[in-house]
């Protein structure tokens, strides 16, 4: 199972289009702990209207139909945006909404539209998961089935 996930991850990396701007992924070993903050940084952000997407790769072992995240965008001085987000990962019948084949699906989740960086970088983006079971006050301490978390910043101005 891990070899299939690794192969799919490798193929996706090989097929990424570098002309879209900034794109980076973070691989998770066995899932996503609630205490694990996933961070990205770049000083090569183009000062142009851009869209920011969150990329989640999950396997069939992900036990939920949705995903709750806290996302933060900041520069070296201040927090620019901090949002609590909910994304559907499966339809009401339980079919995964992401793209992909075999047991790994990738969901490209919109976070920010028309974000215009006010200056050159560096910029920092951080994600943490905040999934809870229905009726529970405590969050889920560990999410099985999440194998990669990524972010892309895609300029609306095409070269």
Secondary structure as GFF3:
##gff-version 3
##sequence-region A 1 159
A	DSSP	alpha_helix	2	14	.	.	.	ID=ss1
A	DSSP	three_ten_helix	18	20	.	.	.	ID=ss2
A	DSSP	beta_strand	21	27	.	.	.	ID=ss3
A	DSSP	beta_strand	32	33	.	.	.	ID=ss4
A	DSSP	beta_strand	38	42	.	.	.	ID=ss5
A	DSSP	beta_strand	49	58	.	.	.	ID=ss6
A	DSSP	beta_strand	66	75	.	.	.	ID=ss7
A	DSSP	beta_strand	79	88	.	.	.	ID=ss8
A	DSSP	beta_strand	105	116	.	.	.	ID=ss9
A	DSSP	beta_strand	123	129	.	.	.	ID=ss10
A	DSSP	beta_strand	142	143	.	.	.	ID=ss11
A	DSSP	beta_strand	146	155	.	.	.	ID=ss12
###
